[in-house]
Amino acid sequence: MDKTETLVAKANILIEALPYIQKLYGKTVVIKYGGNAMKNEILTRTILQDITMLKYCGVNPIVVHGGGPDISAMLKKLNIETQFVGGLRVTDAATMEVVQMVLCGKINKDIVAHMGALGGKAIGLCGKDAGLIRAHKKCAPDGTDLGFVGEIDSINIQLLTTLSLDEYIPVIAPIGVGENGETYNINADTVAGEIAAAAHAEKLIFLTDVDGIRRDPGDPATLISHLTVDEIYQLIRSGVVDGGMIPKVEGCIRALEEGVARTHILNGTIPHPILLEIFTDQGIGTMVTDDV
């Protein structure tokens, strides 16, 4: 391939993205960012490049981030024991201080700084800011006291809309605030689903450590490219979808119930996963919709 052919091939790649850019122009895309991609500088850069490019293409991305491994590492360093019930971290007062410190004070600001270096106007928030995420105490199904684990009551979507219209990229730590100012630790997948629902987003994207949902979790060849909500429920009942994937599919279902058009579970450990899904004909990962 000579130089001209190479340049034409690059131009064709850009043109392939055009109809998708046109469709998403002015629309909201909510992205849950977490997992091993957050620990790899190269992957972090490609994901934040994707998000920044979305904004420059006229799309309004909203980012919700996790931070479980960093929280666990800090708790271990401080000799604070961690207990999980049904996949939720039991959060006493001491643990809540660490959760807030790591999510709001470190991870959130690191993402904002990295995105700023790429030319993105990112602004870091937690659920306490302007009552962004109102919440109440969550109870475990078996009655176990989970401490300061929260369940969402409402999202201040006006705040996020205002920031997006002012060309900012909201980056949100999954901390909620109670009626009397209590601080709550909330699952980031749940937060992403509720924000997508409140924003009536065009898309909700979960970045994970696997290719998507597989019929056989140990076999990459069994990746399912498209699932309906009914099929998701069947996979949960059969045990194919379990563990940390359940909050993600629940977030997808919640968003779809409120009119979000498409939800996606993508592998965040490959370069540029968001652009590959949104701006290419083939796409990647698993798409979950409420229809066939």
MOVEN-V633527 format. One record per residue. N is the residue number from 1. SS is DSSP state (hx for helix, st for strand, lp for the rest). PHI is phi in whole degrees, 0 to 359 (* if undefined). NEAR is the number of other ideal C-beta (glycine too) atoms within 8 Angstrom. Layout:
# MOVEN-V633527
n = <N:N>
ss = <SS:SS>
phi = <PHI:PHI>
near = <NEAR:NEAR>
This chain:
# MOVEN-V633527
n = <1:2:3:4:5:6:7:8:9:10:11:12:13:14:15:16:17:18:19:20:21:22:23:24:25:26:27:28:29:30:31:32:33:34:35:36:37:38:39:40:41:42:43:44:45:46:47:48:49:50:51:52:53:54:55:56:57:58:59:60:61:62:63:64:65:66:67:68:69:70:71:72:73:74:75:76:77:78:79:80:81:82:83:84:85:86:87:88:89:90:91:92:93:94:95:96:97:98:99:100:101:102:103:104:105:106:107:108:109:110:111:112:113:114:115:116:117:118:119:120:121:122:123:124:125:126:127:128:129:130:131:132:133:134:135:136:137:138:139:140:141:142:143:144:145:146:147:148:149:150:151:152:153:154:155:156:157:158:159:160:161:162:163:164:165:166:167:168:169:170:171:172:173:174:175:176:177:178:179:180:181:182:183:184:185:186:187:188:189:190:191:192:193:194:195:196:197:198:199:200:201:202:203:204:205:206:207:208:209:210:211:212:213:214:215:216:217:218:219:220:221:222:223:224:225:226:227:228:229:230:231:232:233:234:235:236:237:238:239:240:241:242:243:244:245:246:247:248:249:250:251:252:253:254:255:256:257:258:259:260:261:262:263:264:265:266:267:268:269:270:271:272:273:274:275:276:277:278:279:280:281:282:283:284:285:286:287:288:289:290:291:292>
ss = <lp:lp:hx:hx:hx:hx:hx:hx:hx:hx:hx:hx:hx:hx:hx:hx:hx:hx:hx:hx:hx:hx:hx:hx:lp:lp:lp:st:st:st:st:st:st:lp:hx:hx:hx:hx:hx:lp:hx:hx:hx:hx:hx:hx:hx:hx:hx:hx:hx:hx:hx:hx:hx:hx:lp:lp:lp:st:st:st:st:st:st:lp:lp:hx:hx:hx:hx:hx:hx:hx:hx:hx:hx:lp:lp:lp:lp:lp:lp:st:st:lp:lp:st:st:lp:st:lp:hx:hx:hx:hx:hx:hx:hx:hx:hx:hx:hx:hx:hx:hx:hx:hx:hx:hx:hx:hx:hx:hx:hx:hx:hx:lp:lp:lp:lp:st:st:st:st:st:lp:lp:hx:hx:hx:lp:st:st:st:st:st:lp:lp:lp:lp:lp:lp:lp:lp:lp:st:lp:st:st:st:st:st:st:st:lp:hx:hx:hx:hx:hx:hx:hx:hx:hx:lp:lp:lp:st:st:st:st:st:lp:st:st:st:lp:lp:lp:lp:lp:st:st:st:lp:lp:hx:hx:hx:hx:hx:hx:hx:hx:hx:hx:hx:hx:lp:lp:lp:st:st:st:st:st:st:lp:lp:lp:lp:lp:st:lp:lp:lp:lp:lp:hx:hx:hx:st:lp:lp:st:st:st:hx:hx:hx:hx:hx:hx:hx:hx:hx:hx:lp:lp:lp:lp:lp:hx:hx:hx:hx:hx:hx:hx:hx:hx:hx:hx:hx:hx:hx:lp:lp:lp:lp:st:st:st:st:st:st:lp:lp:lp:lp:lp:hx:hx:hx:hx:hx:hx:lp:lp:lp:lp:lp:lp:lp:st:st:st:st:lp:lp:lp>
phi = <*:280:299:297:298:297:294:296:299:295:296:296:297:295:294:302:282:305:297:286:297:298:292:266:302:80:267:259:235:262:236:266:247:192:79:294:301:287:263:247:298:293:295:303:297:293:292:290:297:303:295:297:295:305:296:291:270:90:270:252:279:237:252:243:244:261:164:307:299:293:296:299:296:291:298:296:298:268:58:255:290:245:231:243:231:59:82:256:283:296:238:280:299:294:295:298:298:292:303:295:297:289:290:276:272:245:299:303:287:296:298:300:295:296:291:299:293:267:98:270:269:274:227:275:221:234:295:284:291:53:60:302:235:274:212:226:296:264:250:289:304:270:91:297:284:271:73:269:267:250:239:285:262:201:239:278:290:300:299:292:296:299:295:297:293:271:75:272:250:292:238:244:273:280:246:249:235:272:300:252:87:296:259:234:270:235:303:295:297:296:300:299:297:290:292:299:295:294:276:49:296:286:218:235:237:254:264:234:260:232:293:153:263:245:293:243:306:270:237:302:290:262:303:259:280:214:227:264:300:300:292:299:300:297:291:293:298:276:87:293:261:208:56:291:283:297:300:291:290:296:297:299:297:301:295:297:299:261:99:296:287:219:234:221:241:239:278:277:262:249:295:54:295:291:295:298:282:280:248:234:293:278:71:219:71:247:259:245:229:265:220:283>
near = <4:5:5:6:8:9:8:8:9:8:8:8:8:8:7:9:11:8:6:10:12:7:7:15:9:6:11:13:16:17:13:17:13:13:10:9:14:14:5:9:5:7:13:11:10:10:15:13:10:12:15:13:9:13:14:7:9:8:13:9:12:16:14:14:17:12:13:8:8:11:13:9:8:11:12:9:6:7:5:9:5:10:6:8:10:7:8:11:12:14:11:8:7:7:16:13:8:13:13:12:10:13:16:12:8:10:12:16:10:8:15:12:8:11:14:10:6:10:6:11:8:13:10:11:12:15:17:10:8:5:8:13:19:13:13:9:11:10:7:11:5:6:6:7:7:13:10:14:14:13:9:13:6:7:11:11:9:6:11:14:9:8:10:13:6:6:6:9:15:12:14:16:14:17:16:15:13:13:6:4:6:9:12:16:14:16:8:13:13:13:16:15:15:13:16:18:14:10:12:8:15:9:15:17:13:14:15:13:8:7:9:14:12:14:6:6:6:4:8:6:4:8:11:10:8:8:12:11:12:6:8:14:8:8:11:12:6:6:6:10:10:7:5:6:11:11:11:13:14:11:18:16:12:12:15:13:8:10:7:14:6:10:16:13:14:15:13:15:9:9:6:10:15:14:11:11:13:11:9:11:4:4:9:11:14:14:11:16:13:6:4:3>
